[in-house]
Amino acid sequence: MLFNYEYEKKLRVGYIGAGEHSYRNILPCFQYAPIDLVALAEEDTDHGLAIARQFGAKRFYPKYQAMLAKEELDAVFIVVPPDEDGHPRYPELATETLKAGFHTWIEAPPASNGKEISEYTNACLKSHKYIATGLKKMFAPAYLKVAQIMEDPAFGKTTSFSMRYPVVLPPTSERKNPKAVAPFLEFVQPFSVIMRLFGEVRGLSYLRTNVTGPGDVVVNLECNNGVVGNLHLTGNQAATSPLERLEVIGTGANVVVENGVRLTYYRPGGTRGEGDYGRITSFIGPDETAPIIWEPEFSLGQLYNKQLFLEGYVGCIQYFAEMLLAGKAPHHGNLVGMLHIMSVCDKIRDGKERDWLAPY
């Protein structure tokens, strides 16, 4: 891949926000993407100036409105915390940047609900600009490899899947409280993986565990392509446990991703040892059908060992910049995807347990 200084053509961007998440996870990605950080805006002047100097922004603004009015930009990145009630502030801010005439990238979650996505739609239609959200897991190397395996004829037709991720859903009595529901918006990350691999879902049903306080949820899903699966939201799991696990079943084959980085492909055609059932003395089967395991090593200073690459941050930002430079609309994390994800999120939050719920 190219480093930032090796690109001949770069996207001129402004940046709104200078919090710790930006410092750790977003701005460092610009080292590996065709992005020219022209200006940074942050209300906390001292802090914002320090971040602007750290990442080489040419100009700093204490008010983002001044940046939008004065700078000639191709796009604006917005990475800000939610408001006091836990509502994402992106609908208001991104609507401004779009109307000002700039393509816009926002961090996830993009909104509190599906209705707010219409604000982006109207702004995009009026400005003829694109918006995308930071659904990093769509670009995580392990999940991209799963997509590649699923396309291999040897894997056969994909039949089902199961994904686990730590998210909690409060009891029905608390779901009108924005602060209580806000943590559930993290749902967008695991569901974005499901969308990337299996497409949109036509319906779902869910069950929430019968415990006091925030509870785990099992969501059963049917995709438009006929694949079925479940999303196990395990917010009460141990803090020391790996966060996520995905298993996809093909036809006589399956693939598993554990902790987002360890991928095991159980290839088709294998047998458990040699001989007749009940008389097999070894569990070792033929080499040509043995499972394949990939996982990163952390001994070398390779890019593939960096968290920014493993989690998909770099891929997500690089994709957005390269699509715009090519004059193309971003496909992953775009308005259509945002609307579907938030519609499913709404159905789980507002829908009745055990009912079959259609996203639209």
LOKOLBA-53550 format. One record per residue (C-alpha): residue in one letter; x, y, z. Coordinates in pm, whole numbers, plus 50000, padded with zeros to 5 digits. Example, Ala and Ser with C-alpha at 12.3 -4.5 7.8 and 13.67 -1.06 7.14 Angstrom:
LOKOLBA-53550
SITE   residu       X       Y       Z
SITE        a   51230   49550   50780
SITE        s   51367   49894   50714
END
This chain:
LOKOLBA-53550
SITE   residu       X       Y       Z
SITE        m   50000   50000   50000
SITE        l   50099   50365   49965
SITE        f   50179   50597   50253
SITE        n   50017   50939   50261
SITE        y   50319   51123   50120
SITE        e   50336   50884   49823
SITE        y   49992   50968   49681
SITE        e   49998   51201   49381
SITE        k   49640   51315   49437
SITE        k   49480   51373   49777
SITE        l   49141   51463   49914
SITE        r   49144   51808   50078
SITE        v   48958   51768   50406
SITE        g   48849   51966   50707
SITE        y   48804   51797   51043
SITE        i   48554   51874   51318
SITE        g   48642   51742   51663
SITE        a   48966   51674   51848
SITE        g   48871   51427   52120
SITE        e   49060   51123   52239
SITE        h   48887   50894   51988
SITE        s   49006   51118   51704
SITE        y   49356   51122   51849
SITE        r   49379   50745   51894
SITE        n   49183   50599   51606
SITE        i   49087   50837   51325
SITE        l   49350   51101   51262
SITE        p   49639   50848   51268
SITE        c   49469   50670   50976
SITE        f   49541   50968   50753
SITE        q   49903   50846   50737
SITE        y   49783   50565   50512
SITE        a   49515   50736   50302
SITE        p   49514   50995   50021
SITE        i   49409   51276   50254
SITE        d   49543   51630   50294
SITE        l   49436   51762   50635
SITE        v   49376   52127   50546
SITE        a   49204   52246   50863
SITE        l   49081   52130   51202
SITE        a   48802   52284   51412
SITE        e   48760   52238   51787
SITE        e   48586   52450   52052
SITE        d   48857   52383   52311
SITE        t   49122   52608   52158
SITE        d   49429   52495   52352
SITE        h   49348   52129   52305
SITE        g   49248   52175   51942
SITE        l   49566   52363   51855
SITE        a   49776   52086   52008
SITE        i   49594   51820   51803
SITE        a   49617   52030   51486
SITE        r   49993   52065   51531
SITE        q   50032   51695   51613
SITE        f   49866   51583   51289
SITE        g   49985   51859   51059
SITE        a   49664   52052   50996
SITE        k   49753   52368   50803
SITE        r   49497   52584   50983
SITE        f   49295   52574   51304
SITE        y   48949   52713   51380
SITE        p   48776   52737   51720
SITE        k   48442   52749   51533
SITE        y   48368   52494   51263
SITE        q   48130   52737   51090
SITE        a   48426   52962   51008
SITE        m   48615   52666   50860
SITE        l   48320   52575   50639
SITE        a   48288   52935   50520
SITE        k   48657   53004   50449
SITE        e   48816   52680   50332
SITE        e   48812   52518   49990
SITE        l   48759   52154   50081
SITE        d   48660   51831   49911
SITE        a   48519   51671   50224
SITE        v   48471   51712   50598
SITE        f   48526   51451   50869
SITE        i   48313   51482   51183
SITE        v   48410   51290   51495
SITE        v   48239   51425   51806
SITE        p   48089   51272   52122
SITE        p   47710   51244   52173
SITE        d   47514   51507   52360
SITE        e   47428   51485   52731
SITE        d   47137   51250   52660
SITE        g   47346   51013   52453
SITE        h   47209   51129   52115
SITE        p   47464   51133   51830
SITE        r   47519   51493   51717
SITE        y   47589   51398   51357
SITE        p   47247   51467   51202
SITE        e   47272   51836   51289
SITE        l   47641   51881   51210
SITE        a   47656   51670   50894
SITE        t   47350   51842   50754
SITE        e   47544   52170   50783
SITE        t   47855   52037   50613
SITE        l   47656   51881   50331
SITE        k   47457   52198   50271
SITE        a   47783   52392   50272
SITE        g   47884   52181   49972
SITE        f   48118   51918   50117
SITE        h   48115   51541   50105
SITE        t   48100   51420   50465
SITE        w   48233   51130   50671
SITE        i   48087   51073   51018
SITE        e   48173   50829   51291
SITE        a   47924   50561   51397
SITE        p   47654   50547   51518
SITE        p   47521   50787   51256
SITE        a   47195   50873   51432
SITE        s   46960   50786   51717
SITE        n   46697   50633   51489
SITE        g   46597   50571   51130
SITE        k   46392   50891   51098
SITE        e   46703   51104   51145
SITE        i   46861   50949   50836
SITE        s   46610   51145   50627
SITE        e   46793   51463   50732
SITE        y   47103   51333   50555
SITE        t   46901   51226   50253
SITE        n   46748   51571   50205
SITE        a   47083   51743   50250
SITE        c   47257   51507   50005
SITE        l   46989   51557   49741
SITE        k   47009   51937   49768
SITE        s   47389   51956   49769
SITE        h   47464   51663   49534
SITE        k   47723   51544   49788
SITE        y   47782   51206   49951
SITE        i   47788   51098   50312
SITE        a   47934   50784   50466
SITE        t   47964   50657   50821
SITE        g   48256   50487   50990
SITE        l   48142   50126   50994
SITE        k   48495   50004   51050
SITE        k   48415   49635   51083
SITE        m   48302   49625   50721
SITE        f   48672   49670   50639
SITE        a   48834   49448   50902
SITE        p   49075   49205   50724
SITE        a   48931   48896   50894
SITE        y   48577   48973   50780
SITE        l   48692   49063   50431
SITE        k   48858   48721   50413
SITE        v   48530   48559   50520
SITE        a   48360   48734   50229
SITE        q   48625   48598   49995
SITE        i   48586   48244   50128
SITE        m   48207   48265   50089
SITE        e   48253   48347   49720
SITE        d   48471   48040   49662
SITE        p   48268   47761   49492
SITE        a   48437   47511   49725
SITE        f   48262   47672   50023
SITE        g   47926   47596   49865
SITE        k   47611   47795   49918
SITE        t   47603   47992   50242
SITE        t   47320   47862   50459
SITE        s   47341   48023   50803
SITE        f   47549   48230   51044
SITE        s   47586   48323   51408
SITE        m   47748   48634   51553
SITE        r   47819   48735   51911
SITE        y   47888   49091   52027
SITE        p   47857   49269   52365
SITE        v   47558   49503   52349
SITE        v   47282   49540   52609
SITE        l   46917   49632   52565
SITE        p   46735   49789   52863
SITE        p   46393   49659   52967
SITE        t   46090   49796   52786
SITE        s   46006   50030   53074
SITE        e   46337   50218   53025
SITE        r   46345   50245   52646
SITE        k   46199   50594   52639
SITE        n   46499   50713   52839
SITE        p   46763   50826   52588
SITE        k   47052   50771   52830
SITE        a   46939   50415   52904
SITE        v   46907   50328   52535
SITE        a   47220   50508   52411
SITE        p   47459   50213   52470
SITE        f   47238   49995   52249
SITE        l   47338   50207   51948
SITE        e   47664   50011   51945
SITE        f   47443   49754   51770
SITE        v   47536   49922   51441
SITE        q   47886   49774   51446
SITE        p   47809   49400   51455
SITE        f   47510   49444   51229
SITE        s   47728   49622   50973
SITE        v   47930   49299   50942
SITE        i   47609   49104   50879
SITE        m   47511   49354   50609
SITE        r   47852   49339   50443
SITE        l   47848   48960   50427
SITE        f   47481   48872   50379
SITE        g   47304   49187   50259
SITE        e   46984   49335   50398
SITE        v   46742   49139   50616
SITE        r   46374   49097   50534
SITE        g   46263   49025   50889
SITE        l   46362   48942   51245
SITE        s   46239   48840   51588
SITE        y   46412   48874   51921
SITE        l   46410   48761   52282
SITE        r   46558   48950   52573
SITE        t   46679   48773   52883
SITE        n   46450   48807   53185
SITE        v   46688   48977   53427
SITE        t   46689   49307   53611
SITE        g   46867   49593   53438
SITE        p   47031   49587   53094
SITE        g   46978   49248   52935
SITE        d   47127   49027   52667
SITE        v   46933   48968   52348
SITE        v   46912   48693   52086
SITE        v   46799   48820   51746
SITE        n   46691   48574   51476
SITE        l   46733   48710   51124
SITE        e   46622   48615   50775
SITE        c   46816   48783   50495
SITE        n   46675   48878   50158
SITE        n   46895   48614   49994
SITE        g   46744   48337   50208
SITE        v   47034   48299   50452
SITE        v   46925   48273   50816
SITE        g   47121   48354   51128
SITE        n   47128   48497   51475
SITE        l   47293   48790   51646
SITE        h   47367   48717   52011
SITE        l   47406   49046   52198
SITE        t   47601   48959   52512
SITE        g   47651   49285   52698
SITE        n   47676   49104   53030
SITE        q   47972   48890   52929
SITE        a   48301   48914   53119
SITE        a   48503   49228   53062
SITE        t   48807   49005   53004
SITE        s   48634   48802   52733
SITE        p   48708   48855   52363
SITE        l   48436   49085   52235
SITE        e   48311   48909   51925
SITE        r   48276   48582   51737
SITE        l   48136   48502   51392
SITE        e   48062   48164   51235
SITE        v   47936   48121   50880
SITE        i   47810   47783   50756
SITE        g   47847   47687   50393
SITE        t   47772   47352   50231
SITE        g   48000   47100   50398
SITE        a   48228   47381   50514
SITE        n   48233   47661   50772
SITE        v   48449   47955   50871
SITE        v   48496   48110   51217
SITE        v   48638   48446   51326
SITE        e   48724   48479   51694
SITE        n   48815   48805   51864
SITE        g   48802   48979   51527
SITE        v   49149   48853   51430
SITE        r   49170   48471   51447
SITE        l   49017   48309   51138
SITE        t   48968   47934   51099
SITE        y   48844   47786   50771
SITE        y   48708   47434   50803
SITE        r   48742   47323   50445
SITE        p   48504   47083   50270
SITE        g   48577   46720   50198
SITE        g   48762   46627   50511
SITE        t   48731   46314   50723
SITE        r   48812   46256   51089
SITE        g   49105   46020   51058
SITE        e   49126   45714   50835
SITE        g   48921   45395   50864
SITE        d   48572   45279   50953
SITE        y   48360   45449   51217
SITE        g   48435   45316   51563
SITE        r   48779   45191   51456
SITE        i   48954   45521   51379
SITE        t   49263   45563   51594
SITE        s   49371   45917   51496
SITE        f   49181   46243   51478
SITE        i   49425   46371   51214
SITE        g   49275   46377   50866
SITE        p   49428   46441   50522
SITE        d   49646   46750   50494
SITE        e   49465   46875   50183
SITE        t   49135   46912   50373
SITE        a   49272   47014   50712
SITE        p   49146   47341   50868
SITE        i   49336   47658   50775
SITE        i   49407   47904   51055
SITE        w   49515   48266   51014
SITE        e   49607   48500   51297
SITE        p   49845   48797   51320
SITE        e   50186   48777   51475
SITE        f   50293   49064   51697
SITE        s   50670   49031   51680
SITE        l   50732   49251   51375
SITE        g   50651   49614   51306
SITE        q   50417   49531   51021
SITE        l   50111   49734   50929
SITE        y   49890   49426   50958
SITE        n   49965   49412   51332
SITE        k   49839   49763   51395
SITE        q   49501   49803   51565
SITE        l   49409   50064   51305
SITE        f   49428   49796   51036
SITE        l   49298   49499   51236
SITE        e   48978   49682   51334
SITE        g   48920   49824   50987
SITE        y   48967   50194   51059
SITE        v   49228   50248   50788
SITE        g   49034   50048   50530
SITE        c   48716   50243   50601
SITE        i   48880   50586   50566
SITE        q   49095   50485   50272
SITE        y   48789   50353   50088
SITE        f   48596   50678   50142
SITE        a   48882   50894   50013
SITE        e   48961   50677   49712
SITE        m   48597   50654   49604
SITE        l   48557   51032   49612
SITE        l   48884   51089   49427
SITE        a   48758   50849   49159
SITE        g   48432   51046   49134
SITE        k   48229   50753   49265
SITE        a   47966   50726   49536
SITE        p   48071   50525   49844
SITE        h   47879   50199   49853
SITE        h   47965   50070   50199
SITE        g   47837   50279   50489
SITE        n   47628   50500   50263
SITE        l   47276   50636   50312
SITE        v   47107   50312   50208
SITE        g   47314   50111   50453
SITE        m   47264   50363   50733
SITE        l   46888   50357   50687
SITE        h   46868   49978   50691
SITE        i   47089   49942   50998
SITE        m   46902   50208   51195
SITE        s   46564   50065   51086
SITE        v   46660   49723   51224
SITE        c   46791   49890   51540
SITE        d   46456   50070   51578
SITE        k   46260   49746   51538
SITE        i   46452   49575   51816
SITE        r   46431   49875   52048
SITE        d   46064   49955   51984
SITE        g   45922   49623   51867
SITE        k   45761   49352   52075
SITE        e   45949   49041   52172
SITE        r   45859   48722   51982
SITE        d   45683   48919   51706
SITE        w   45809   48886   51350
SITE        l   45931   49236   51260
SITE        a   46000   49373   50912
SITE        p   46257   49657   50892
SITE        y   46035   49876   50673
END
